């Protein structure tokens, strides 16, 4: 009985990891990455669309992002959206492309981004603990109802802690990799 409860925790933990990965990819490092701009919302003639839906994003060099809209009427709309949503980036229109040169990161900006990454780390770990606590509460309720034995209850507790430790280790690895990227 407790195995089902433990198994139900896995998909929620995977969602936390997916969210964390997406969130971390949106943080700026010294290198160009499509993730910086691909999910920027553009108000395109009454509809809100992501840049990745409006054009091709490429990286001509390690410090440059190029956006080639599929329709040239999108160029000024995309440019305005980037200026509005991604502080610190200055898009430049060159022909039918939008070019973004990545500026060098100042030490102050590195510290700011590193602090934001730490906050995301804390949020992810809190969410993992929340899912663990929900599962543990369910195990305790089933024990009170007589559906799970005391021995199984403590086995469940150990299994839950193993899962939490495994996911916290994955979170720590992602965070330390991102912080290393930020430090350059």
PyMOL commands that set and color helices and strands:
alter all, ss='L'
color gray80, all
select helices_A, chain A and resi 2-25+34-36+51-54+72-85+107-144+150-183
alter helices_A, ss='H'
color red, helices_A
select strands_A, chain A and resi 41-44+47-50+55-61+64-69+91-94+97-101
alter strands_A, ss='S'
color yellow, strands_A
deselect
rebuild
show_as cartoon
